[in-house]
């Protein structure tokens, strides 16, 4: 869920109607592709994989990371907003508990 949130938050911040590069948001390239595929299937984002060039004639292997670009959809923004609520709700509960304990301690 943390990687989903990071991807959607990055795309939301950099939303200008064009595809944004998300290749280096996580060190694990396979996990990144898996999460991007899940988000794409859920219709939250649009993914555009850049075509890679074949440099084997120059002695460069094709095992390098491919560029992955994506952009967020309206459904993705709504899902990001729901994720933000899930992240922020536990913080509000702890503040309530602390204030109640202080009120009980001072007999207010």
MDTraj code that builds the backbone (N, CA, C; nanometers):
import mdtraj as md
import numpy as np

residues = "UNK UNK UNK UNK UNK UNK UNK UNK UNK UNK UNK UNK UNK UNK UNK UNK UNK UNK UNK UNK UNK UNK UNK UNK UNK UNK UNK UNK UNK UNK UNK UNK UNK UNK UNK UNK UNK UNK UNK UNK UNK UNK UNK UNK UNK UNK UNK UNK UNK UNK UNK UNK UNK UNK UNK UNK UNK UNK UNK UNK UNK UNK UNK UNK UNK UNK UNK UNK UNK UNK UNK UNK UNK UNK UNK UNK UNK UNK UNK UNK UNK UNK UNK UNK UNK UNK UNK UNK UNK UNK UNK UNK UNK UNK UNK UNK UNK UNK UNK UNK UNK UNK UNK UNK UNK UNK UNK UNK".split()
xyz = np.array([
    [0.0827, -0.1190, 0.0000],
    [0.0000, 0.0000, 0.0000],
    [0.0871, 0.1253, 0.0000],
    [0.2020, 0.1174, 0.0640],
    [0.2894, 0.2334, 0.0711],
    [0.3418, 0.2718, -0.0674],
    [0.3757, 0.1725, -0.1479],
    [0.4241, 0.2008, -0.2828],
    [0.3123, 0.2557, -0.3703],
    [0.1910, 0.2019, -0.3536],
    [0.0759, 0.2567, -0.4258],
    [0.0565, 0.4037, -0.3923],
    [0.0630, 0.4348, -0.2644],
    [0.0451, 0.5726, -0.2202],
    [0.1541, 0.6619, -0.2769],
    [0.2786, 0.6154, -0.2746],
    [0.3894, 0.6958, -0.3277],
    [0.3737, 0.7226, -0.4766],
    [0.3334, 0.6216, -0.5506],
    [0.3150, 0.6382, -0.6957],
    [0.2024, 0.7363, -0.7245],
    [0.0866, 0.7138, -0.6608],
    [-0.0281, 0.8013, -0.6856],
    [-0.0013, 0.9439, -0.6397],
    [0.0674, 0.9603, -0.5260],
    [0.0989, 1.0946, -0.4768],
    [0.1952, 1.1656, -0.5725],
    [0.2953, 1.0938, -0.6232],
    [0.3898, 1.1523, -0.7189],
    [0.3180, 1.1956, -0.8471],
    [0.2290, 1.1097, -0.8960],
    [0.1565, 1.1427, -1.0181],
    [0.0581, 1.2580, -0.9957],
    [-0.0010, 1.2645, -0.8765],
    [-0.0944, 1.3730, -0.8463],
    [-0.0214, 1.5066, -0.8368],
    [0.0943, 1.5070, -0.7741],
    [0.1727, 1.6312, -0.7598],
    [0.2209, 1.6799, -0.8968],
    [0.2642, 1.5876, -0.9814],
    [0.3190, 1.6230, -1.1128],
    [0.2157, 1.6118, -1.2243],
    [0.0883, 1.6276, -1.1919],
    [-0.0176, 1.6134, -1.2919],
    [-0.0285, 1.7404, -1.3753],
    [0.0166, 1.7297, -1.5006],
    [0.0025, 1.8405, -1.5942],
    [-0.0587, 1.7931, -1.7257],
    [-0.1195, 1.6742, -1.7241],
    [-0.1816, 1.6189, -1.8433],
    [-0.0881, 1.5365, -1.9287],
    [0.0396, 1.5338, -1.8937],
    [0.1380, 1.4559, -1.9685],
    [0.1849, 1.3387, -1.8831],
    [0.2511, 1.2443, -1.9472],
    [0.3047, 1.1301, -1.8752],
    [0.4252, 1.1729, -1.7923],
    [0.4336, 1.1187, -1.6706],
    [0.5430, 1.1495, -1.5791],
    [0.6250, 1.0228, -1.5563],
    [0.7574, 1.0361, -1.5457],
    [0.8457, 0.9217, -1.5275],
    [0.8369, 0.8701, -1.3840],
    [0.8082, 0.7402, -1.3686],
    [0.7971, 0.6787, -1.2367],
    [0.8968, 0.5642, -1.2199],
    [0.9948, 0.5564, -1.3065],
    [1.0879, 0.4440, -1.3072],
    [1.1677, 0.4341, -1.1778],
    [1.2099, 0.5434, -1.1237],
    [1.3011, 0.5402, -1.0097],
    [1.2338, 0.5754, -0.8775],
    [1.1038, 0.5521, -0.8649],
    [1.0354, 0.5738, -0.7369],
    [1.0656, 0.4644, -0.6364],
    [1.1043, 0.3478, -0.6845],
    [1.1373, 0.2369, -0.5948],
    [1.2581, 0.1632, -0.6497],
    [1.3391, 0.1065, -0.5611],
    [1.4589, 0.0345, -0.6040],
    [1.4252, -0.1003, -0.6678],
    [1.3181, -0.1639, -0.6216],
    [1.2790, -0.2939, -0.6742],
    [1.1941, -0.2737, -0.8004],
    [1.2562, -0.2922, -0.9157],
    [1.1919, -0.2648, -1.0449],
    [1.0753, -0.3598, -1.0715],
    [1.0913, -0.4870, -1.0320],
    [0.9850, -0.5845, -1.0553],
    [0.8616, -0.5527, -0.9705],
    [0.8822, -0.5140, -0.8461],
    [0.7699, -0.4778, -0.7593],
    [0.7006, -0.3520, -0.8105],
    [0.7777, -0.2579, -0.8603],
    [0.7214, -0.1358, -0.9170],
    [0.6328, -0.1680, -1.0369],
    [0.6804, -0.2549, -1.1258],
    [0.6004, -0.2937, -1.2424],
    [0.4735, -0.3673, -1.1999],
    [0.4836, -0.4484, -1.0951],
    [0.3679, -0.5226, -1.0462],
    [0.2613, -0.4283, -0.9916],
    [0.3030, -0.3292, -0.9125],
    [0.2083, -0.2330, -0.8557],
    [0.1495, -0.1451, -0.9655],
    [0.2310, -0.1026, -1.0603],
    [0.1805, -0.0221, -1.1720],
    [0.0799, -0.0997, -1.2556],
    [0.1046, -0.2277, -1.2749],
    [0.0115, -0.3115, -1.3498],
    [-0.1212, -0.3247, -1.2738],
    [-0.1141, -0.3404, -1.1420],
    [-0.2351, -0.3491, -1.0604],
    [-0.3152, -0.2202, -1.0665],
    [-0.2469, -0.1071, -1.0553],
    [-0.3154, 0.0225, -1.0622],
    [-0.3742, 0.0467, -1.2011],
    [-0.3051, 0.0005, -1.3042],
    [-0.3546, 0.0159, -1.4406],
    [-0.4785, -0.0703, -1.4640],
    [-0.4781, -0.1930, -1.4117],
    [-0.5941, -0.2807, -1.4255],
    [-0.7139, -0.2284, -1.3479],
    [-0.6887, -0.1574, -1.2374],
    [-0.7971, -0.1002, -1.1566],
    [-0.8485, 0.0310, -1.2145],
    [-0.7896, 0.0746, -1.3255],
    [-0.8313, 0.1960, -1.3965],
    [-0.8036, 0.3235, -1.3154],
    [-0.6927, 0.3234, -1.2396],
    [-0.6526, 0.4414, -1.1637],
    [-0.5483, 0.5238, -1.2382],
    [-0.4670, 0.4588, -1.3206],
    [-0.3609, 0.5278, -1.3942],
    [-0.3560, 0.4749, -1.5368],
    [-0.2796, 0.5453, -1.6205],
    [-0.2495, 0.5007, -1.7565],
    [-0.0984, 0.4857, -1.7640],
    [-0.0521, 0.3702, -1.8097],
    [0.0911, 0.3413, -1.8142],
    [0.1377, 0.3410, -1.9592],
    [0.2551, 0.4019, -1.9822],
    [0.3168, 0.4042, -2.1144],
    [0.4616, 0.3604, -2.0988],
    [0.4923, 0.2403, -2.1470],
    [0.6301, 0.1930, -2.1418],
    [0.7031, 0.2429, -2.2650],
    [0.8134, 0.3103, -2.2433],
    [0.8936, 0.3611, -2.3541],
    [0.9618, 0.2443, -2.4243],
    [0.9716, 0.2528, -2.5528],
    [1.0385, 0.1458, -2.6271],
    [1.1881, 0.1543, -2.6021],
    [1.2470, 0.0382, -2.5800],
    [1.3910, 0.0362, -2.5545],
    [1.4655, 0.0151, -2.6847],
    [1.5849, 0.0652, -2.6896],
    [1.6674, 0.0502, -2.8092],
    [1.7611, -0.0679, -2.7911],
    [1.7943, -0.1312, -2.8976],
    [1.8829, -0.2458, -2.8946],
    [2.0261, -0.1980, -2.9176],
    [2.1082, -0.2035, -2.8110],
    [2.2466, -0.1588, -2.8190],
    [2.3454, -0.2749, -2.8118],
    [2.3009, -0.3966, -2.8388],
    [2.3913, -0.5115, -2.8300],
    [2.5040, -0.5037, -2.9316],
    [2.4828, -0.4371, -3.0418],
    [2.5889, -0.4231, -3.1425],
    [2.7046, -0.3391, -3.0886],
    [2.6757, -0.2539, -2.9879],
    [2.7801, -0.1693, -2.9292],
    [2.8365, -0.2282, -2.8007],
    [2.7911, -0.3490, -2.7640],
    [2.8435, -0.4140, -2.6442],
    [2.7668, -0.3804, -2.5179],
    [2.6496, -0.3205, -2.5295],
    [2.5682, -0.2856, -2.4131],
    [2.4532, -0.3854, -2.4064],
    [2.4361, -0.4470, -2.2885],
    [2.3334, -0.5503, -2.2766],
    [2.1944, -0.4876, -2.2664],
    [2.0919, -0.5673, -2.2925],
    [1.9538, -0.5219, -2.2852],
    [1.8893, -0.5521, -2.1503],
    [1.9686, -0.5788, -2.0470],
    [1.9161, -0.6117, -1.9148],
    [1.8925, -0.4878, -1.8289],
    [1.8976, -0.3717, -1.8858],
    [1.8796, -0.2489, -1.8085],
    [1.7303, -0.2174, -1.7912],
    [1.7022, -0.1265, -1.6996],
    [1.5640, -0.0883, -1.6717],
    [1.5071, -0.0081, -1.7883],
    [1.3823, -0.0367, -1.8210],
    [1.3130, 0.0410, -1.9231],
    [1.2455, 0.1596, -1.8570],
    [1.2293, 0.2635, -1.9316],
    [1.1606, 0.3830, -1.8837],
    [1.0104, 0.3534, -1.8746],
    [0.9505, 0.3856, -1.7610],
    [0.8066, 0.3687, -1.7440],
    [0.7469, 0.5047, -1.7115],
    [0.6515, 0.5451, -1.7911],
    [0.5830, 0.6713, -1.7682],
    [0.4363, 0.6433, -1.7410],
    [0.3764, 0.7259, -1.6572],
    [0.2355, 0.7070, -1.6230],
    [0.1714, 0.8414, -1.5961],
    [0.0395, 0.8426, -1.6021],
    [-0.0354, 0.9600, -1.5601],
    [-0.1598, 0.9140, -1.4862],
    [-0.2064, 0.9974, -1.3970],
    [-0.3162, 0.9611, -1.3080],
    [-0.4500, 0.9973, -1.3709],
    [-0.5511, 0.9170, -1.3417],
    [-0.6873, 0.9434, -1.3867],
    [-0.7681, 0.9990, -1.2693],
    [-0.8891, 1.0403, -1.2963],
    [-0.9776, 1.0920, -1.1917],
    [-1.0045, 0.9843, -1.0867],
    [-1.0250, 0.8589, -1.1292],
    [-1.0460, 0.7503, -1.0341],
    [-0.9258, 0.7338, -0.9421],
    [-0.8061, 0.7543, -0.9951],
    [-0.6849, 0.7461, -0.9149],
    [-0.6767, 0.8563, -0.8118],
    [-0.7231, 0.9757, -0.8474],
    [-0.7241, 1.0860, -0.7511],
    [-0.8218, 1.0580, -0.6371],
    [-0.9366, 0.9992, -0.6707],
    [-1.0342, 0.9641, -0.5674],
    [-0.9766, 0.8559, -0.4764],
    [-0.9108, 0.7564, -0.5345],
    [-0.8492, 0.6495, -0.4559],
    [-0.7362, 0.7051, -0.3687],
    [-0.6573, 0.7977, -0.4204],
    [-0.5515, 0.8610, -0.3422],
    [-0.6109, 0.9362, -0.2249],
    [-0.7214, 1.0045, -0.2467],
    [-0.7869, 1.0783, -0.1384],
    [-0.8345, 0.9823, -0.0286],
    [-0.8850, 0.8650, -0.0670],
    [-0.9276, 0.7671, 0.0333],
    [-0.8068, 0.7102, 0.1079],
    [-0.6935, 0.6935, 0.0392],
    [-0.5726, 0.6470, 0.1060],
    [-0.5210, 0.7502, 0.2054],
    [-0.5326, 0.8785, 0.1709],
    [-0.4899, 0.9840, 0.2626],
    [-0.5738, 0.9833, 0.3888],
    [-0.7043, 0.9553, 0.3761],
    [-0.7909, 0.9472, 0.4930],
    [-0.7485, 0.8327, 0.5834],
    [-0.7143, 0.7178, 0.5253],
    [-0.6706, 0.6027, 0.6041],
    [-0.5414, 0.6323, 0.6775],
    [-0.4533, 0.7078, 0.6160],
    [-0.3250, 0.7405, 0.6778],
    [-0.3445, 0.8425, 0.7900],
    [-0.4346, 0.9388, 0.7726],
    [-0.4497, 1.0459, 0.8705],
    [-0.5434, 1.0118, 0.9853],
    [-0.6325, 0.9151, 0.9726],
    [-0.7268, 0.8835, 1.0796],
    [-0.6614, 0.8340, 1.2077],
    [-0.5633, 0.7454, 1.2042],
    [-0.5034, 0.7033, 1.3311],
    [-0.4382, 0.8169, 1.4090],
    [-0.3859, 0.9171, 1.3412],
    [-0.3258, 1.0301, 1.4102],
    [-0.4305, 1.1080, 1.4887],
    [-0.5499, 1.1231, 1.4356],
    [-0.6555, 1.1955, 1.5050],
    [-0.7003, 1.1198, 1.6292],
    [-0.7063, 0.9882, 1.6245],
    [-0.7475, 0.9094, 1.7391],
    [-0.6486, 0.9241, 1.8541],
    [-0.5181, 0.9272, 1.8246],
    [-0.4203, 0.9393, 1.9311],
    [-0.4296, 1.0752, 1.9980],
    [-0.4611, 1.1804, 1.9233],
    [-0.4760, 1.3118, 1.9844],
    [-0.5955, 1.3146, 2.0784],
    [-0.7040, 1.2501, 2.0414],
    [-0.8219, 1.2454, 2.1273],
    [-0.7919, 1.1707, 2.2561],
    [-0.7224, 1.0598, 2.2444],
    [-0.6898, 0.9831, 2.3635],
    [-0.5997, 1.0629, 2.4569],
    [-0.5039, 1.1325, 2.4029],
    [-0.4134, 1.2112, 2.4868],
    [-0.4872, 1.3242, 2.5576],
    [-0.5746, 1.3923, 2.4855],
    [-0.6453, 1.5038, 2.5473],
    [-0.7413, 1.4532, 2.6545],
    [-0.8017, 1.3362, 2.6326],
    [-0.8916, 1.2807, 2.7326],
    [-0.8135, 1.2415, 2.8569],
    [-0.6973, 1.1845, 2.8412],
    [-0.6175, 1.1442, 2.9566],
    [-0.5714, 1.2648, 3.0364],
    [-0.5340, 1.3721, 2.9684],
    [-0.4942, 1.4931, 3.0404],
    [-0.6130, 1.5529, 3.1147],
    [-0.7306, 1.5517, 3.0552],
    [-0.8492, 1.6050, 3.1215],
    [-0.8828, 1.5202, 3.2435],
    [-0.8685, 1.3934, 3.2347],
    [-0.8951, 1.3052, 3.3471],
    [-0.7917, 1.3280, 3.4575],
    [-0.6672, 1.3487, 3.4192],
    [-0.5610, 1.3697, 3.5171],
    [-0.5819, 1.4983, 3.5965],
    [-0.6252, 1.6048, 3.5317],
    [-0.6457, 1.7325, 3.5993],
    [-0.7877, 1.7497, 3.6504],
    [-0.8713, 1.6467, 3.6390],
    [-1.0100, 1.6480, 3.6857],
    [-1.0898, 1.7611, 3.6256],
    [-1.0789, 1.7794, 3.4952],
    [-1.1547, 1.8840, 3.4272],
    [-1.2872, 1.8337, 3.3818],
])
top = md.Topology()
chain = top.add_chain()
for i, resn in enumerate(residues, 1):
    res = top.add_residue(resn, chain, resSeq=i)
    for name in ("N", "CA", "C"):
        top.add_atom(name, md.element.get_by_symbol(name[0]), res)
traj = md.Trajectory(xyz[None], top)
